[in-house]
Amino acid sequence: MRLAVTAWCLLLLVGAAPPPAPLIVQVTVTEFAFTPNVLALTEGRPVTLVLKNTGQIEHTMASAYLASQRLTLKGESREGETDSKWKFVGIDPRETAEITFTPQGRGRFPFQCSIEGHAEAGMTGTFVVSPP
């Protein structure tokens, strides 16, 4: 009986573990690049993207993948949707924004700056979401 109670208590403790802290990924945004431009994420592990616009003009991070995720935004940013239904987060010059979400769905997903001409100038990247 004592062994069963001990085992039950251990299961409660394991089940009561807090969720993992988000992975923090620093992304520098400038004319005309994301650094880094390949973001390695793990499906099911929370992530906070810290976007710091060190450029002289507004930039965005836009992706169809972001549109499929439940995002929490902090900082000086705004979100919206492009004509092609990609979700974007806009960041003014010298501002920082945080995007927190738990990646769902594995694969490679492109992102880009949605401001006219910026993606064509090379402002693109890829989310690479791997299994846990």
C-alpha positions in Angstrom: 0.0 0.0 0.0 2.8 2.4 0.9 4.5 1.7 -2.4 1.3 2.5 -4.3 0.9 5.8 -2.5 4.5 6.7 -3.2 4.2 5.9 -6.9 0.9 7.9 -7.1 2.6 10.9 -5.5 5.5 10.7 -7.9 3.1 10.7 -10.9 1.4 13.8 -9.5 4.7 15.6 -9.2 5.8 14.6 -12.7 2.4 15.7 -14.1 2.6 19.0 -12.3 5.8 20.1 -13.9 5.6 23.6 -15.4 5.7 23.9 -19.2 9.1 24.5 -20.6 10.3 28.1 -20.8 10.1 29.5 -24.4 13.2 29.2 -26.6 14.4 32.8 -27.1 15.5 33.6 -30.7 17.1 37.0 -31.4 16.4 38.2 -34.9 18.0 41.4 -36.2 15.9 43.2 -38.9 17.6 45.7 -41.2 17.8 46.9 -44.8 17.4 44.3 -46.4 17.9 41.2 -44.3 16.9 39.0 -41.4 19.8 37.8 -39.3 19.6 34.9 -38.8 17.4 34.1 -41.8 16.9 30.4 -41.0 15.1 29.9 -37.7 15.3 26.3 -36.3 12.2 25.6 -34.1 10.8 22.4 -32.5 7.2 21.5 -32.9 5.4 21.9 -29.5 8.2 23.9 -27.8 7.2 27.5 -27.1 9.4 30.1 -28.8 9.7 33.8 -28.5 11.1 35.6 -31.5 12.7 38.9 -30.4 12.7 41.1 -33.6 14.9 44.1 -33.3 14.7 46.6 -36.2 18.1 48.2 -36.4 17.3 49.7 -39.8 16.2 53.2 -40.9 12.8 52.2 -42.2 9.8 50.0 -41.1 10.0 46.3 -41.8 7.7 43.3 -41.3 8.0 39.6 -40.8 5.2 38.0 -42.8 4.4 34.3 -43.3 1.5 32.0 -44.0 2.9 29.9 -41.2 2.4 32.7 -38.7 -1.2 32.9 -39.9 -1.7 29.3 -38.8 -0.3 29.9 -35.3 -1.7 31.5 -32.1 0.6 34.5 -31.5 1.1 36.7 -28.5 2.8 40.0 -29.3 4.7 42.4 -27.0 6.6 45.5 -27.7 6.3 48.2 -30.3 4.7 46.3 -33.2 1.4 45.9 -35.1 0.0 42.9 -36.8 -2.0 42.6 -40.0 -2.6 40.4 -43.0 -1.2 40.7 -46.5 -3.3 40.5 -49.7 -2.2 36.9 -50.0 -3.5 36.2 -46.4 0.0 36.0 -44.8 0.0 37.3 -41.2 2.6 40.0 -40.6 4.1 41.8 -37.7 5.4 45.3 -38.4 8.2 47.0 -36.6 9.2 50.6 -36.8 12.9 51.7 -37.0 14.9 51.2 -33.8 12.0 49.3 -32.1 11.8 45.8 -30.8 8.9 43.3 -30.9 8.4 39.9 -29.4 6.3 37.2 -31.0 5.6 34.2 -28.8 3.9 31.0 -30.0 4.1 27.2 -29.8 5.0 25.9 -33.3 2.5 23.4 -34.7 3.2 21.5 -37.9 6.6 20.3 -39.1 8.4 21.4 -42.2 10.0 24.4 -43.9 8.0 27.6 -44.0 9.1 30.8 -45.8 8.9 34.3 -44.2 9.7 37.7 -45.7 9.3 41.4 -45.3 6.0 42.3 -46.9 6.9 45.9 -47.7 7.0 46.4 -51.5 10.4 45.6 -52.9 12.0 44.3 -49.7 11.6 40.6 -50.3 12.9 41.1 -53.9 15.9 42.8 -52.3 16.6 39.6 -50.3 14.7 40.2 -47.1 13.5 36.6 -46.8 14.0 33.6 -44.5 12.7 30.2 -43.5 11.2 28.7 -40.4 12.5 25.1 -40.1 10.2 23.2 -37.6 11.4 19.8 -36.5 9.8 17.0 -34.5 10.4 17.0 -30.7 
